[in-house]
Amino acid sequence: MEENSQEYQEFLSIEEVAQYLHVYRDTVYRYIKDIQKPLPSIKISRKKILVKKVDLDNWLEEQKNA
């Protein structure tokens, strides 16, 4: 079970991404919908979107270098 829990912890909810970046949830949604460099995300259901932590870190690095 620990392995599955660890895998799940690699994913962040929209709220967790907002806290991590110190921005509002609406800002995270804008990042995800950005046409040029969208934040990679996975839509689980109608109301549930997850972002893989490593993808978030890579996206941040790309933003920094742009």
Distance bins in CASP14 RR format, pairs under 12 A and 6 or more apart:
PFRMAT RR
TARGET T0000
AUTHOR 0000-0000-0000
RMODE 2
METHOD distances of the structure
MODEL  1
1 7 0 0 0 0 0 1 0 0 0 0 0
1 8 0 0 0 0 0 1 0 0 0 0 0
2 8 0 0 0 0 0 1 0 0 0 0 0
2 9 0 0 0 0 0 1 0 0 0 0 0
3 9 0 0 0 0 0 1 0 0 0 0 0
3 10 0 0 0 0 0 1 0 0 0 0 0
4 10 0 0 0 0 0 1 0 0 0 0 0
4 11 0 0 0 0 0 1 0 0 0 0 0
5 11 0 0 0 0 0 1 0 0 0 0 0
6 53 0 0 0 0 0 1 0 0 0 0 0
7 50 0 0 0 0 0 1 0 0 0 0 0
7 52 0 0 0 0 0 1 0 0 0 0 0
7 53 0 0 0 0 0 1 0 0 0 0 0
7 54 0 0 0 0 0 1 0 0 0 0 0
8 16 0 0 0 0 0 1 0 0 0 0 0
8 44 0 0 0 0 0 1 0 0 0 0 0
8 50 0 0 0 0 1 0 0 0 0 0 0
8 52 0 0 0 0 0 1 0 0 0 0 0
8 53 0 0 0 0 0 1 0 0 0 0 0
9 16 0 0 0 0 0 1 0 0 0 0 0
9 50 0 0 0 0 0 1 0 0 0 0 0
9 52 0 0 0 0 0 1 0 0 0 0 0
9 53 1 0 0 1 0 0 0 0 0 0 0
9 54 0 0 0 0 0 1 0 0 0 0 0
10 16 0 0 0 0 0 1 0 0 0 0 0
10 42 0 0 0 0 0 1 0 0 0 0 0
10 50 0 0 0 0 1 0 0 0 0 0 0
10 51 0 0 0 0 1 0 0 0 0 0 0
10 52 1 0 1 0 0 0 0 0 0 0 0
10 53 1 0 1 0 0 0 0 0 0 0 0
10 54 1 0 0 1 0 0 0 0 0 0 0
10 55 0 0 0 0 1 0 0 0 0 0 0
10 56 0 0 0 0 0 1 0 0 0 0 0
10 57 0 0 0 0 0 1 0 0 0 0 0
11 17 0 0 0 0 1 0 0 0 0 0 0
11 40 0 0 0 0 0 1 0 0 0 0 0
11 41 0 0 0 0 1 0 0 0 0 0 0
11 42 1 0 0 1 0 0 0 0 0 0 0
11 44 0 0 0 0 1 0 0 0 0 0 0
11 48 0 0 0 0 0 1 0 0 0 0 0
11 49 0 0 0 0 1 0 0 0 0 0 0
11 50 1 0 1 0 0 0 0 0 0 0 0
11 51 1 0 0 1 0 0 0 0 0 0 0
11 52 1 0 1 0 0 0 0 0 0 0 0
11 53 1 0 0 1 0 0 0 0 0 0 0
11 54 0 0 0 0 1 0 0 0 0 0 0
11 55 0 0 0 0 1 0 0 0 0 0 0
11 56 0 0 0 0 1 0 0 0 0 0 0
12 18 0 0 0 0 1 0 0 0 0 0 0
12 19 0 0 0 0 1 0 0 0 0 0 0
12 20 1 0 0 1 0 0 0 0 0 0 0
12 21 0 0 0 0 0 1 0 0 0 0 0
12 28 0 0 0 0 1 0 0 0 0 0 0
12 39 0 0 0 0 0 1 0 0 0 0 0
12 40 0 0 0 0 0 1 0 0 0 0 0
12 41 0 0 0 0 1 0 0 0 0 0 0
12 42 0 0 0 0 0 1 0 0 0 0 0
12 48 0 0 0 0 0 1 0 0 0 0 0
12 49 0 0 0 0 1 0 0 0 0 0 0
12 50 1 0 0 1 0 0 0 0 0 0 0
12 51 1 0 1 0 0 0 0 0 0 0 0
12 52 1 0 0 1 0 0 0 0 0 0 0
12 53 1 0 1 0 0 0 0 0 0 0 0
12 54 0 0 0 0 0 1 0 0 0 0 0
12 55 0 0 0 0 1 0 0 0 0 0 0
12 56 1 0 0 1 0 0 0 0 0 0 0
12 57 0 0 0 0 0 1 0 0 0 0 0
13 19 0 0 0 0 1 0 0 0 0 0 0
13 20 0 0 0 0 0 1 0 0 0 0 0
13 25 0 0 0 0 1 0 0 0 0 0 0
13 28 0 0 0 0 1 0 0 0 0 0 0
13 41 0 0 0 0 0 1 0 0 0 0 0
13 42 0 0 0 0 0 1 0 0 0 0 0
13 44 0 0 0 0 1 0 0 0 0 0 0
13 47 0 0 0 0 0 1 0 0 0 0 0
13 48 1 0 0 1 0 0 0 0 0 0 0
13 49 1 0 0 1 0 0 0 0 0 0 0
13 50 1 0 0 1 0 0 0 0 0 0 0
13 51 1 0 0 1 0 0 0 0 0 0 0
13 52 0 0 0 0 0 1 0 0 0 0 0
13 53 0 0 0 0 0 1 0 0 0 0 0
13 56 0 0 0 0 0 1 0 0 0 0 0
14 20 0 0 0 0 0 1 0 0 0 0 0
14 21 0 0 0 0 0 1 0 0 0 0 0
14 23 0 0 0 0 0 1 0 0 0 0 0
14 24 0 0 0 0 0 1 0 0 0 0 0
14 25 1 0 1 0 0 0 0 0 0 0 0
14 26 0 0 0 0 1 0 0 0 0 0 0
14 27 0 0 0 0 0 1 0 0 0 0 0
14 28 1 0 1 0 0 0 0 0 0 0 0
14 29 1 0 0 1 0 0 0 0 0 0 0
14 30 0 0 0 0 0 1 0 0 0 0 0
14 31 0 0 0 0 0 1 0 0 0 0 0
14 32 0 0 0 0 1 0 0 0 0 0 0
14 39 0 0 0 0 0 1 0 0 0 0 0
14 41 0 0 0 0 1 0 0 0 0 0 0
14 42 0 0 0 0 0 1 0 0 0 0 0
14 43 0 0 0 0 0 1 0 0 0 0 0
14 44 0 0 0 0 0 1 0 0 0 0 0
14 47 0 0 0 0 1 0 0 0 0 0 0
14 48 0 0 0 0 1 0 0 0 0 0 0
14 49 1 0 1 0 0 0 0 0 0 0 0
14 50 0 0 0 0 1 0 0 0 0 0 0
14 51 1 0 0 1 0 0 0 0 0 0 0
14 56 0 0 0 0 0 1 0 0 0 0 0
15 21 0 0 0 0 0 1 0 0 0 0 0
15 23 0 0 0 0 0 1 0 0 0 0 0
15 24 0 0 0 0 0 1 0 0 0 0 0
15 25 1 0 0 1 0 0 0 0 0 0 0
15 26 0 0 0 0 0 1 0 0 0 0 0
15 28 0 0 0 0 1 0 0 0 0 0 0
15 29 0 0 0 0 0 1 0 0 0 0 0
15 48 0 0 0 0 0 1 0 0 0 0 0
15 49 0 0 0 0 0 1 0 0 0 0 0
15 50 0 0 0 0 0 1 0 0 0 0 0
15 51 0 0 0 0 0 1 0 0 0 0 0
16 23 0 0 0 0 0 1 0 0 0 0 0
16 25 0 0 0 0 0 1 0 0 0 0 0
16 28 0 0 0 0 1 0 0 0 0 0 0
16 49 0 0 0 0 0 1 0 0 0 0 0
16 50 0 0 0 0 1 0 0 0 0 0 0
16 51 0 0 0 0 1 0 0 0 0 0 0
16 52 0 0 0 0 0 1 0 0 0 0 0
16 53 0 0 0 0 1 0 0 0 0 0 0
16 56 0 0 0 0 1 0 0 0 0 0 0
17 23 0 0 0 0 1 0 0 0 0 0 0
17 24 0 0 0 0 0 1 0 0 0 0 0
17 25 0 0 0 0 1 0 0 0 0 0 0
17 26 0 0 0 0 0 1 0 0 0 0 0
17 27 0 0 0 0 1 0 0 0 0 0 0
17 28 1 0 1 0 0 0 0 0 0 0 0
17 29 0 0 0 0 1 0 0 0 0 0 0
17 30 0 0 0 0 0 1 0 0 0 0 0
17 31 0 0 0 0 1 0 0 0 0 0 0
17 32 0 0 0 0 1 0 0 0 0 0 0
17 39 1 0 0 1 0 0 0 0 0 0 0
17 40 0 0 0 0 0 1 0 0 0 0 0
17 41 0 0 0 0 1 0 0 0 0 0 0
17 49 0 0 0 0 1 0 0 0 0 0 0
17 50 0 0 0 0 1 0 0 0 0 0 0
17 51 1 0 1 0 0 0 0 0 0 0 0
17 52 0 0 0 0 0 1 0 0 0 0 0
17 53 0 0 0 0 1 0 0 0 0 0 0
17 55 0 0 0 0 0 1 0 0 0 0 0
17 56 1 0 0 1 0 0 0 0 0 0 0
17 57 0 0 0 0 0 1 0 0 0 0 0
17 59 0 0 0 0 0 1 0 0 0 0 0
17 60 0 0 0 0 0 1 0 0 0 0 0
18 24 1 0 0 1 0 0 0 0 0 0 0
18 25 1 0 1 0 0 0 0 0 0 0 0
18 26 0 0 0 0 1 0 0 0 0 0 0
18 27 1 0 0 1 0 0 0 0 0 0 0
18 28 1 0 1 0 0 0 0 0 0 0 0
18 29 0 0 0 0 1 0 0 0 0 0 0
18 30 0 0 0 0 0 1 0 0 0 0 0
18 31 0 0 0 0 1 0 0 0 0 0 0
18 32 0 0 0 0 0 1 0 0 0 0 0
18 39 0 0 0 0 0 1 0 0 0 0 0
18 49 0 0 0 0 0 1 0 0 0 0 0
18 51 0 0 0 0 0 1 0 0 0 0 0
18 56 0 0 0 0 0 1 0 0 0 0 0
19 25 0 0 0 0 1 0 0 0 0 0 0
19 27 0 0 0 0 0 1 0 0 0 0 0
19 28 0 0 0 0 1 0 0 0 0 0 0
19 56 0 0 0 0 0 1 0 0 0 0 0
20 27 0 0 0 0 0 1 0 0 0 0 0
20 28 0 0 0 0 1 0 0 0 0 0 0
20 31 0 0 0 0 0 1 0 0 0 0 0
20 39 0 0 0 0 0 1 0 0 0 0 0
20 51 0 0 0 0 1 0 0 0 0 0 0
20 53 0 0 0 0 1 0 0 0 0 0 0
20 56 1 0 0 1 0 0 0 0 0 0 0
20 57 0 0 0 0 1 0 0 0 0 0 0
20 59 0 0 0 0 0 1 0 0 0 0 0
20 60 0 0 0 0 1 0 0 0 0 0 0
21 27 1 0 0 1 0 0 0 0 0 0 0
21 28 1 0 0 1 0 0 0 0 0 0 0
21 30 0 0 0 0 0 1 0 0 0 0 0
21 31 0 0 0 0 1 0 0 0 0 0 0
21 39 0 0 0 0 1 0 0 0 0 0 0
21 51 0 0 0 0 0 1 0 0 0 0 0
21 56 0 0 0 0 1 0 0 0 0 0 0
21 57 0 0 0 0 0 1 0 0 0 0 0
21 59 0 0 0 0 0 1 0 0 0 0 0
21 60 1 0 0 1 0 0 0 0 0 0 0
21 63 0 0 0 0 0 1 0 0 0 0 0
22 28 0 0 0 0 0 1 0 0 0 0 0
23 29 0 0 0 0 0 1 0 0 0 0 0
23 30 0 0 0 0 1 0 0 0 0 0 0
23 31 0 0 0 0 1 0 0 0 0 0 0
23 39 0 0 0 0 0 1 0 0 0 0 0
23 60 0 0 0 0 0 1 0 0 0 0 0
24 30 0 0 0 0 1 0 0 0 0 0 0
24 31 0 0 0 0 0 1 0 0 0 0 0
25 31 0 0 0 0 0 1 0 0 0 0 0
25 32 0 0 0 0 0 1 0 0 0 0 0
25 49 0 0 0 0 0 1 0 0 0 0 0
26 32 0 0 0 0 0 1 0 0 0 0 0
26 33 0 0 0 0 0 1 0 0 0 0 0
27 33 0 0 0 0 0 1 0 0 0 0 0
27 34 0 0 0 0 0 1 0 0 0 0 0
27 39 0 0 0 0 0 1 0 0 0 0 0
28 34 0 0 0 0 0 1 0 0 0 0 0
28 38 0 0 0 0 0 1 0 0 0 0 0
28 39 1 0 0 1 0 0 0 0 0 0 0
28 41 0 0 0 0 1 0 0 0 0 0 0
28 49 0 0 0 0 1 0 0 0 0 0 0
28 50 0 0 0 0 0 1 0 0 0 0 0
28 51 1 0 0 1 0 0 0 0 0 0 0
28 56 0 0 0 0 1 0 0 0 0 0 0
28 59 0 0 0 0 0 1 0 0 0 0 0
29 38 0 0 0 0 0 1 0 0 0 0 0
29 39 0 0 0 0 1 0 0 0 0 0 0
29 41 0 0 0 0 1 0 0 0 0 0 0
29 43 0 0 0 0 0 1 0 0 0 0 0
29 49 0 0 0 0 1 0 0 0 0 0 0
29 51 0 0 0 0 0 1 0 0 0 0 0
30 37 0 0 0 0 0 1 0 0 0 0 0
30 38 0 0 0 0 1 0 0 0 0 0 0
30 39 0 0 0 0 1 0 0 0 0 0 0
31 37 0 0 0 0 1 0 0 0 0 0 0
31 38 1 0 0 1 0 0 0 0 0 0 0
31 39 1 0 1 0 0 0 0 0 0 0 0
31 40 0 0 0 0 1 0 0 0 0 0 0
31 41 0 0 0 0 1 0 0 0 0 0 0
31 49 0 0 0 0 0 1 0 0 0 0 0
31 51 0 0 0 0 1 0 0 0 0 0 0
31 55 0 0 0 0 0 1 0 0 0 0 0
31 56 0 0 0 0 1 0 0 0 0 0 0
31 59 1 0 0 1 0 0 0 0 0 0 0
31 60 0 0 0 0 0 1 0 0 0 0 0
31 62 0 0 0 0 0 1 0 0 0 0 0
31 63 0 0 0 0 1 0 0 0 0 0 0
32 38 1 0 1 0 0 0 0 0 0 0 0
32 39 1 0 1 0 0 0 0 0 0 0 0
32 40 0 0 0 0 1 0 0 0 0 0 0
32 41 1 0 1 0 0 0 0 0 0 0 0
32 42 0 0 0 0 0 1 0 0 0 0 0
32 43 0 0 0 0 1 0 0 0 0 0 0
32 49 1 0 0 1 0 0 0 0 0 0 0
32 50 0 0 0 0 0 1 0 0 0 0 0
32 51 1 0 0 1 0 0 0 0 0 0 0
32 55 0 0 0 0 0 1 0 0 0 0 0
32 56 0 0 0 0 0 1 0 0 0 0 0
32 59 0 0 0 0 0 1 0 0 0 0 0
33 39 0 0 0 0 1 0 0 0 0 0 0
33 41 0 0 0 0 1 0 0 0 0 0 0
33 43 0 0 0 0 0 1 0 0 0 0 0
33 49 0 0 0 0 0 1 0 0 0 0 0
34 40 0 0 0 0 0 1 0 0 0 0 0
34 41 0 0 0 0 0 1 0 0 0 0 0
34 59 0 0 0 0 1 0 0 0 0 0 0
34 62 0 0 0 0 0 1 0 0 0 0 0
34 63 0 0 0 0 0 1 0 0 0 0 0
34 66 0 0 0 0 0 1 0 0 0 0 0
36 62 0 0 0 0 0 1 0 0 0 0 0
36 63 0 0 0 0 0 1 0 0 0 0 0
36 66 0 0 0 0 1 0 0 0 0 0 0
37 58 0 0 0 0 0 1 0 0 0 0 0
37 59 1 0 0 1 0 0 0 0 0 0 0
37 60 0 0 0 0 0 1 0 0 0 0 0
37 61 0 0 0 0 0 1 0 0 0 0 0
37 62 1 0 0 1 0 0 0 0 0 0 0
37 63 1 0 0 1 0 0 0 0 0 0 0
37 64 0 0 0 0 0 1 0 0 0 0 0
37 65 0 0 0 0 0 1 0 0 0 0 0
37 66 1 0 0 1 0 0 0 0 0 0 0
38 49 0 0 0 0 0 1 0 0 0 0 0
38 51 0 0 0 0 0 1 0 0 0 0 0
38 55 0 0 0 0 0 1 0 0 0 0 0
38 56 0 0 0 0 0 1 0 0 0 0 0
38 59 0 0 0 0 1 0 0 0 0 0 0
38 62 0 0 0 0 0 1 0 0 0 0 0
38 63 0 0 0 0 0 1 0 0 0 0 0
39 49 0 0 0 0 1 0 0 0 0 0 0
39 50 0 0 0 0 0 1 0 0 0 0 0
39 51 1 0 0 1 0 0 0 0 0 0 0
39 52 0 0 0 0 0 1 0 0 0 0 0
39 53 0 0 0 0 0 1 0 0 0 0 0
39 55 1 0 0 1 0 0 0 0 0 0 0
39 56 1 0 0 1 0 0 0 0 0 0 0
39 57 0 0 0 0 0 1 0 0 0 0 0
39 58 0 0 0 0 1 0 0 0 0 0 0
39 59 1 0 1 0 0 0 0 0 0 0 0
39 60 0 0 0 0 1 0 0 0 0 0 0
39 62 0 0 0 0 1 0 0 0 0 0 0
39 63 0 0 0 0 1 0 0 0 0 0 0
40 49 0 0 0 0 0 1 0 0 0 0 0
40 50 0 0 0 0 0 1 0 0 0 0 0
40 51 1 0 0 1 0 0 0 0 0 0 0
40 52 1 0 0 1 0 0 0 0 0 0 0
40 53 0 0 0 0 0 1 0 0 0 0 0
40 54 0 0 0 0 1 0 0 0 0 0 0
40 55 1 0 1 0 0 0 0 0 0 0 0
40 56 1 0 0 1 0 0 0 0 0 0 0
40 57 0 0 0 0 0 1 0 0 0 0 0
40 58 0 0 0 0 1 0 0 0 0 0 0
40 59 1 0 0 1 0 0 0 0 0 0 0
40 60 0 0 0 0 0 1 0 0 0 0 0
40 62 0 0 0 0 0 1 0 0 0 0 0
41 48 0 0 0 0 0 1 0 0 0 0 0
41 49 1 0 1 0 0 0 0 0 0 0 0
41 50 1 0 0 1 0 0 0 0 0 0 0
41 51 1 0 1 0 0 0 0 0 0 0 0
41 52 0 0 0 0 1 0 0 0 0 0 0
41 53 0 0 0 0 0 1 0 0 0 0 0
41 55 1 0 0 1 0 0 0 0 0 0 0
41 56 0 0 0 0 1 0 0 0 0 0 0
41 59 0 0 0 0 1 0 0 0 0 0 0
42 48 0 0 0 0 1 0 0 0 0 0 0
42 49 1 0 0 1 0 0 0 0 0 0 0
42 50 1 0 1 0 0 0 0 0 0 0 0
42 51 1 0 0 1 0 0 0 0 0 0 0
42 52 1 0 0 1 0 0 0 0 0 0 0
42 55 0 0 0 0 1 0 0 0 0 0 0
42 56 0 0 0 0 0 1 0 0 0 0 0
43 49 1 0 1 0 0 0 0 0 0 0 0
43 50 0 0 0 0 1 0 0 0 0 0 0
43 51 0 0 0 0 0 1 0 0 0 0 0
44 50 1 0 1 0 0 0 0 0 0 0 0
44 51 0 0 0 0 0 1 0 0 0 0 0
50 56 0 0 0 0 0 1 0 0 0 0 0
51 57 0 0 0 0 0 1 0 0 0 0 0
51 58 0 0 0 0 0 1 0 0 0 0 0
51 59 0 0 0 0 1 0 0 0 0 0 0
51 60 0 0 0 0 0 1 0 0 0 0 0
52 58 0 0 0 0 1 0 0 0 0 0 0
52 59 0 0 0 0 1 0 0 0 0 0 0
53 59 0 0 0 0 0 1 0 0 0 0 0
53 60 0 0 0 0 0 1 0 0 0 0 0
54 60 0 0 0 0 0 1 0 0 0 0 0
54 61 0 0 0 0 0 1 0 0 0 0 0
55 61 0 0 0 0 0 1 0 0 0 0 0
55 62 0 0 0 0 0 1 0 0 0 0 0
56 62 0 0 0 0 0 1 0 0 0 0 0
56 63 0 0 0 0 0 1 0 0 0 0 0
57 63 0 0 0 0 0 1 0 0 0 0 0
57 64 0 0 0 0 0 1 0 0 0 0 0
58 64 0 0 0 0 0 1 0 0 0 0 0
58 65 0 0 0 0 0 1 0 0 0 0 0
59 65 0 0 0 0 0 1 0 0 0 0 0
59 66 0 0 0 0 0 1 0 0 0 0 0
60 66 0 0 0 0 0 1 0 0 0 0 0
END
